[in-house]
Amino acid sequence: MANLADLSTAHSMHYHGHPDFSSMAIDFVESDTFKPFIIPVLGLIIGVVMMRMPKFADVGKLVLYFGAQSFMNIFMGWVFRTHITLPEGMALPSRTVSEVSNRTLPKVLLDAIVANITNRTLPLPNGYSPPHLSVSDITNQTLPQGYFLSSRTADAGSITINHVLQKDLHGCPVGFALTAMQQVISFLCFIIAYAVLYPTEHRLSPKPIKSKFEVFSICMFAAVFALNIALNNTSLEYISIAVNLIIRSCLPLTTFLSQQGLAMLGLYTFKPCNVKEIGLMFAGVVCAGAFTAAKIAGSAHSGHSSSNAVLGVMICIASLLCGSLNLALAGVLGEMKLSVIDTVAYMSVPATIFLSFFCFWPKELPDGEWREVFGSDQASNWQVLQMVAKIAPGTFALFVLSGVLSFVYNIIQFNIVHTLSPSATAFGGNFNKAALVFLTLLLPFLQVHALPGSPYIYVIWAAVIGNVAAFSAYSYLQLKAKEEKAMKDARMKALPTDEKTSFTSGKELESCSEGDSSSDDGGIC
């Protein structure tokens, strides 16, 4: 009778006012959830106020960009890692079986039952052949914690196994599927905006595609760009947003090395080797490596597993390399100069098609409750997305919201690039990543998780300060070089035609033809 009472309570939880929506609201207003969003929200508010003052309009745009980029990064980190997808005590779908085998029960559950019956410890050794079991051998005592039987069907030769979640289910391992979903939602937003604005003077006019080479370029850009975003989102399943941002701040060096590597193959023009810039980039990367190692070691010292963190770091580095390749391909395949509207209009469909191959590929689920929910250690992104839509519709609504926010963020970034300059936006983007981590360390009331103790915290502080200083100085040198180039171009235009030829000869002409900054990652939403 106690089991029936438990089952009734579980079903009541599941059907009478789905707890996902209420827990999502409670989860967000709790201090630990809201704290990381304080800085981005303040940035958005202050930026909007400053933009209304002509004297501070340009600075206000950079502050607004900081708020928008920080909000998007933190929001995605929250969705993938810390958000409560399902609360503790949630009743999961039950299963009715008439035989006990790998065909009717997930391996994780079957191994636990066998271990309890045979007095073995998990995990079972490889090659172990479990004894033949029947449904009559399954009792509440042989089931693992969180599972119980409905004895009403046991006499009929079958049993119904019910499952109640024992811990909060955090995050969601759907990096590739959510990225594809964001592309689809952004495309739908574009279609809606196009239809609404078509009769007006603000009609959207995507750049015409005139050649097969441009089609090829768009498909290549779409594939690499989508892989960059998807890998970045996937890394957030395993590492904190702080580690993710510090690693991604290293984009200038990886882009520079990618360009030089392509130049050795004759596919790109060699970039000038400025000793100061290269030294600053290497210093920033060393600081990022020290920060990452200290965070992982500090977490391991506190009793947290470091294997998942190492995997997350590797995925984040792979994303970083894709971002660098994306920028390098812009030089190899030709500068398309697509606006954000062109990007959404032309790249969303090929990017979604490319990502779909990864969405259906099974991968290891994170250790813990996700394996308990699926009853397996593997599942594809598509299977996880289907499961979330079924058991956590509130979380699925967050996925939809992320697509809309991604579209809005890209619009903000595009407007800032065109009203200021690409260099200023690149400077802001690089600075924002490390500055957000720095501010979080500086203001203890914004910290969601306790910082590691000595000596790790000292390494973390020194690494963040060094990273911010190095890449800010690098971005400043890039910005200064572009200003000098613009001044030279302006002087050349003011000269008579016969003097321009002599003025732009030799090395001076070569120095005036340097490529663009490699510090903009093209967005990471």
C-alpha positions in Angstrom: 0.0 0.0 0.0 2.9 2.3 0.7 4.1 1.8 -2.9 0.6 2.7 -4.3 0.6 5.8 -2.2 4.0 6.8 -3.5 2.9 6.2 -7.0 -0.3 8.3 -6.5 1.8 11.2 -5.2 4.2 10.9 -8.1 1.4 10.9 -10.7 -0.1 13.9 -8.9 3.1 15.7 -9.3 3.4 14.8 -12.9 -0.1 15.7 -14.1 -1.6 18.4 -11.9 0.1 21.6 -13.0 3.4 20.5 -14.7 6.1 21.4 -12.1 8.6 22.3 -14.8 7.1 25.8 -15.4 6.8 26.7 -11.7 10.3 25.3 -10.9 11.7 27.2 -13.8 10.3 30.5 -12.4 11.5 29.7 -8.9 14.9 28.6 -10.3 15.3 32.0 -12.0 14.3 34.3 -9.2 16.5 32.4 -6.7 19.5 34.5 -5.9 22.0 31.9 -7.2 20.3 31.9 -10.6 19.8 35.7 -11.0 23.1 36.8 -9.6 25.2 36.2 -12.8 22.7 38.3 -14.9 23.1 41.4 -12.7 26.1 42.7 -14.6 24.7 42.1 -18.1 21.3 43.7 -17.2 23.1 46.7 -15.7 25.2 47.0 -18.9 22.1 46.9 -21.1 20.3 49.6 -19.0 23.4 51.9 -18.7 24.2 51.4 -22.4 20.7 52.4 -23.5 20.8 55.5 -21.2 24.2 56.6 -22.5 23.1 56.2 -26.1 20.4 58.8 -25.5 23.1 61.3 -24.6 24.9 62.5 -27.8 28.1 63.2 -25.9 28.3 59.6 -24.7 26.5 57.8 -27.5 29.6 55.9 -28.9 30.7 54.7 -25.4 27.1 53.8 -24.7 27.1 51.5 -27.8 30.1 49.6 -26.5 28.5 49.3 -23.0 25.3 48.0 -24.6 27.4 45.5 -26.6 29.1 44.4 -23.4 25.6 43.9 -21.8 24.2 42.0 -24.8 27.2 39.7 -25.3 27.5 39.0 -21.6 23.8 38.3 -21.2 23.8 35.9 -24.2 26.9 34.0 -22.9 25.6 33.7 -19.4 22.1 32.7 -20.6 23.5 29.9 -22.8 25.7 28.7 -19.9 22.7 28.7 -17.6 20.6 26.7 -20.1 23.3 24.1 -20.8 24.7 23.6 -17.3 23.0 25.1 -14.2 19.3 25.5 -15.0 17.1 23.0 -13.3 15.5 21.1 -16.2 13.6 18.7 -13.8 13.2 19.1 -10.1 14.0 16.4 -7.5 11.0 14.2 -7.0 9.7 14.5 -10.5 7.9 11.3 -11.7 9.4 10.1 -15.0 7.6 7.9 -17.5 7.0 4.4 -16.2 7.6 1.2 -18.1 5.7 -2.1 -18.2 7.6 -5.2 -18.9 6.8 -8.9 -19.1 10.3 -10.2 -19.2 13.7 -9.1 -17.8 16.3 -8.6 -20.5 18.3 -6.0 -22.4 15.5 -5.7 -24.8 12.9 -4.6 -22.2 15.1 -2.7 -19.6 17.8 -0.2 -20.1 21.3 -1.5 -19.3 21.8 0.9 -16.4 18.7 -0.3 -14.7 19.2 -4.0 -15.5 22.8 -3.9 -14.2 21.6 -2.3 -10.9 19.0 -5.0 -10.5 21.5 -7.8 -11.2 24.0 -6.2 -8.8 21.4 -6.1 -6.0 20.2 -9.7 -6.6 23.7 -11.2 -6.8 25.2 -8.9 -4.1 27.7 -7.5 -6.6 29.0 -3.9 -6.9 28.6 -1.6 -9.9 29.9 -1.4 -12.5 29.6 -5.0 -13.5 32.8 -6.4 -15.1 33.1 -6.6 -18.8 31.8 -9.8 -20.3 29.8 -10.7 -17.2 26.8 -12.8 -18.1 23.8 -12.0 -15.8 21.7 -14.9 -14.6 18.3 -15.5 -16.1 15.7 -13.4 -14.3 11.9 -13.3 -14.4 9.5 -10.6 -13.5 8.8 -12.4 -10.2 12.4 -11.8 -9.2 11.9 -8.0 -9.3 10.9 -6.5 -6.0 11.2 -3.1 -4.5 14.2 -4.4 -2.6 16.0 -5.4 -5.8 15.3 -2.1 -7.6 17.8 0.8 -7.3 16.9 3.9 -5.3 14.3 6.0 -7.0 12.5 3.0 -8.6 9.4 1.2 -7.3 6.8 -1.2 -8.5 3.1 -1.0 -9.0 2.1 -4.4 -7.6 -1.4 -4.2 -9.3 0.0 -5.8 -12.5 2.5 -8.2 -11.0 0.0 -11.1 -10.9 -0.7 -10.8 -14.6 2.8 -11.8 -15.6 4.1 -8.3 -16.1 5.3 -5.5 -13.9 5.2 -1.7 -14.1 8.4 0.0 -12.9 8.0 3.6 -11.8 10.8 6.1 -11.5 11.1 9.2 -9.4 14.1 11.6 -9.9 16.3 11.5 -6.8 18.3 14.8 -7.6 17.6 17.9 -9.5 18.4 17.4 -13.2 20.6 20.3 -14.3 21.3 21.6 -17.8 20.7 19.9 -21.1 23.2 18.1 -23.4 21.8 19.3 -26.7 24.6 21.5 -28.1 24.2 20.5 -31.7 20.5 20.2 -31.8 19.9 23.5 -30.0 22.3 25.2 -32.5 20.3 23.8 -35.4 17.1 24.9 -33.7 18.5 28.4 -33.2 19.3 28.6 -37.0 15.8 27.6 -37.8 14.2 30.1 -35.4 16.5 32.9 -36.7 15.4 32.1 -40.2 11.8 32.2 -39.2 12.4 35.6 -37.5 13.9 36.8 -40.8 10.9 35.6 -42.7 8.5 37.4 -40.3 10.6 40.6 -40.4 10.8 40.4 -44.2 7.0 40.0 -44.6 6.2 42.8 -42.1 8.7 45.3 -43.6 8.1 44.4 -47.2 5.4 47.1 -47.9 7.4 49.8 -46.1 10.5 51.9 -47.0 12.5 49.7 -44.6 12.1 46.6 -46.7 14.9 44.0 -46.2 17.0 43.4 -49.3 19.5 40.5 -48.9 22.6 40.7 -51.1 22.0 38.9 -54.5 24.0 35.7 -55.0 25.5 35.9 -58.5 27.8 32.9 -59.0 28.3 29.3 -58.1 31.5 30.3 -56.2 29.4 32.5 -53.9 27.0 29.6 -53.3 30.0 27.4 -52.5 31.5 30.1 -50.2 28.2 30.5 -48.3 27.9 26.7 -47.8 31.5 26.5 -46.5 31.0 29.5 -44.2 27.8 28.0 -43.0 29.3 24.6 -42.2 32.4 26.0 -40.3 30.3 28.7 -38.6 27.7 26.2 -37.4 30.4 23.8 -36.1 32.0 26.7 -34.3 28.8 27.6 -32.5 27.7 24.0 -31.9 31.0 22.9 -30.3 31.0 26.1 -28.2 27.5 25.3 -26.9 28.5 21.6 -26.3 31.5 22.7 -24.2 29.1 24.6 -21.9 27.7 21.2 -20.9 31.0 20.4 -19.2 32.8 23.6 -18.2 31.7 26.8 -16.6 31.1 30.0 -18.6 34.2 31.5 -17.0 36.5 28.8 -18.4 34.7 29.0 -21.8 35.1 32.8 -22.1 38.8 32.7 -21.1 39.6 30.1 -23.7 37.6 31.9 -26.4 39.5 35.1 -25.7 42.5 33.3 -27.3 41.0 33.6 -30.8 43.4 36.2 -32.1 46.4 33.9 -31.8 44.7 30.8 -33.2 43.4 32.9 -36.2 46.9 34.3 -36.8 48.4 30.8 -36.8 45.7 29.5 -39.1 46.3 32.3 -41.6 50.1 31.7 -41.5 49.5 28.0 -42.0 47.3 28.6 -45.0 49.9 31.0 -46.4 52.5 28.3 -46.3 50.2 26.2 -48.5 49.9 29.1 -50.9 46.2 29.7 -50.0 46.6 33.0 -48.1 48.9 36.1 -47.9 51.5 36.0 -45.1 50.5 38.3 -42.2 53.2 40.7 -41.0 54.9 39.4 -37.8 54.7 42.2 -35.3 56.8 41.1 -32.3 54.7 43.1 -29.8 51.4 41.8 -31.0 52.6 38.1 -31.1 54.1 38.5 -27.7 50.9 39.9 -26.2 48.9 37.1 -27.9 51.1 34.4 -26.4 51.0 36.0 -23.0 47.2 36.1 -23.1 47.1 32.4 -24.1 49.5 31.4 -21.3 47.3 33.3 -18.8 44.2 31.5 -20.2 45.9 28.1 -19.8 46.9 28.9 -16.2 43.4 30.1 -15.4 41.9 26.9 -16.9 44.4 24.6 -15.1 43.8 26.3 -11.8 40.0 26.1 -12.1 40.1 22.4 -12.9 42.6 21.6 -10.2 40.7 23.6 -7.7 37.4 21.8 -8.6 39.1 18.4 -8.3 40.6 19.4 -4.9 37.0 20.2 -3.8 35.8 16.7 -4.8 34.4 17.4 -8.2 35.3 15.2 -11.2 37.9 16.7 -13.5 37.4 14.3 -16.4 34.3 16.0 -17.8 36.0 19.4 -17.4 39.0 18.2 -19.5 36.6 17.0 -22.1 34.8 20.3 -22.1 38.1 22.2 -22.5 39.1 20.1 -25.5 35.7 20.7 -27.1 36.0 24.4 -26.5 39.5 24.5 -28.1 38.0 22.7 -31.1 35.3 25.4 -31.3 38.1 28.0 -31.1 39.9 26.4 -34.0 36.7 26.3 -36.0 36.2 30.0 -35.3 39.8 30.7 -36.5 39.2 28.6 -39.6 36.0 30.6 -40.3 37.9 33.8 -40.3 40.8 32.4 -42.4 38.3 31.0 -45.0 37.0 34.5 -45.4 40.4 35.3 -47.0 40.7 32.1 -49.0 37.2 31.9 -50.4 36.7 35.7 -50.9 35.3 38.4 -48.7 31.5 38.1 -49.1 30.7 41.1 -46.9 27.4 39.7 -45.8 25.3 41.6 -43.4 23.5 39.8 -40.5 20.4 39.8 -42.6 22.3 38.1 -45.5 23.8 35.7 -43.1 20.5 34.6 -41.7 18.8 34.5 -45.1 21.5 32.4 -46.8 23.4 30.4 -44.1 20.6 29.2 -41.8 19.4 26.5 -44.1 22.8 24.9 -45.1 23.9 25.3 -41.5 20.9 23.4 -40.2 21.4 20.6 -42.8 25.0 20.3 -41.8 24.2 20.1 -38.1 21.4 17.5 -38.6 24.1 14.8 -39.3 25.5 15.4 -35.8 22.1 15.7 -34.2 21.2 12.0 -34.9 24.6 10.6 -33.9 24.6 9.0 -30.4 27.1 10.4 -27.9 28.0 9.9 -24.3 25.7 11.5 -21.8 27.2 13.5 -18.9 27.6 11.5 -15.7 24.7 11.7 -13.3 21.0 12.2 -13.6 20.8 12.4 -17.4 21.9 8.7 -17.6 19.3 7.9 -15.0 16.6 9.6 -17.0 17.5 7.8 -20.2 18.4 4.6 -18.6 21.5 4.6 -20.8 24.9 6.2 -21.1 24.3 7.2 -24.7 21.7 9.2 -26.6 21.6 11.4 -29.6 20.9 15.2 -29.4 17.7 14.6 -31.2 16.6 12.0 -28.6 17.4 14.3 -25.8 15.5 17.2 -27.5 12.5 14.9 -27.9 12.7 13.9 -24.2 12.9 17.5 -23.0 9.9 18.5 -25.1 8.0 15.7 -23.5 9.0 15.9 -19.8 10.2 19.5 -19.5 8.2 21.8 -21.8 9.4 24.9 -19.8 13.0 24.1 -20.7 12.0 23.5 -24.3 10.5 27.0 -24.2 13.9 28.3 -23.1 15.4 26.7 -26.2 13.0 28.6 -28.4 13.7 31.8 -26.5 17.5 31.3 -27.1 16.9 31.4 -30.9 15.0 34.7 -30.7 17.7 36.2 -28.3 20.4 35.0 -30.7 18.7 36.8 -33.6 18.4 40.0 -31.5 22.0 39.8 -30.4 23.3 39.5 -33.9 21.2 42.5 -34.9 22.8 44.5 -32.0 26.3 43.4 -33.0 25.7 44.3 -36.7 24.4 47.8 -35.8 27.4 48.5 -33.6 29.8 47.3 -36.3 28.2 49.7 -38.8 27.9 52.7 -36.5 31.3 52.4 -35.0 33.8 50.2 -36.8 34.7 46.5 -37.0 37.9 47.1 -35.1 36.1 48.8 -32.2 33.6 45.9 -32.1 36.5 43.4 -32.2 38.2 45.3 -29.3 34.9 45.2 -27.3 34.3 41.6 -28.1 37.7 40.5 -26.9 37.6 42.7 -23.8 34.1 41.7 -22.9 35.0 38.0 -22.5 37.7 38.4 -20.0 36.2 41.5 -18.3 33.0 39.6 -17.4 35.1 36.9 -15.7 37.2 39.6 -13.9 34.1 41.4 -12.6 32.6 38.2 -11.3 35.8 37.5 -9.4 35.9 41.0 -8.1 32.3 41.1 -6.8 31.8 38.1 -4.5 28.0 38.6 -4.3 27.8 37.7 -8.0 29.5 34.3 -7.6 27.2 31.3 -8.0 29.8 28.7 -7.0 32.5 29.1 -4.3 35.9 29.9 -5.6 38.8 27.4 -5.0 41.0 28.0 -2.0 44.7 28.7 -1.8 46.9 28.4 -3.9 44.4 28.1 -6.8 42.6 31.4 -6.2 45.9 33.3 -6.5 46.7 31.7 -9.8 43.2 32.4 -11.1 43.4 36.1 -10.1 46.8 36.6 -11.7 45.8 34.8 -14.8 42.6 36.8 -15.3 44.5 40.1 -14.8 47.2 39.0 -17.2 44.7 37.8 -19.8 42.7 41.0 -19.7 45.8 43.2 -19.9 47.5 41.2 -22.7 44.5 41.0 -25.1 43.3 44.5 -24.3 46.8 45.8 -25.3 46.8 43.6 -28.4 43.4 45.0 -29.5 44.6 48.5 -28.8 47.6 48.0 -31.1 45.3 46.6 -33.8 43.0 49.6 -33.4 45.9 52.0 -33.5 47.3 50.4 -36.7 44.0 50.7 -38.5 43.7 54.3 -37.5 47.2 55.0 -38.9 46.3 53.2 -42.1 43.1 55.2 -42.5 45.0 58.4 -42.0 47.5 57.3 -44.7 44.7 56.5 -47.1 43.1 59.9 -46.4 46.4 61.6 -47.1 46.8 59.6 -50.4 43.4 60.7 -51.5 44.3 64.3 -50.9 47.4 64.1 -53.1 47.5 64.8 -56.8 47.4 61.7 -59.0 51.1 61.9 -60.1 52.2 62.1 -56.5 50.1 59.1 -55.3 52.1 56.7 -57.5 55.5 57.7 -55.9 54.0 57.9 -52.4 52.6 54.4 -52.4 55.6 52.6 -53.9 57.8 50.1 -52.2 57.3 49.0 -48.6 54.9 51.8 -47.7 52.4 50.5 -50.2 52.9 47.0 -48.7 52.3 48.3 -45.2 49.1 50.0 -46.3 47.7 46.7 -47.6 47.7 44.8 -44.4 44.7 42.6 -43.7 41.9 43.0 -41.2 42.1 42.3 -37.6 41.7 38.6 -36.6 40.2 39.3 -33.3 36.5 39.1 -34.1 35.0 35.7 -33.7 31.9 36.4 -35.7 29.6 35.9 -32.8 29.3 32.9 -30.4 25.6 32.7 -29.9 
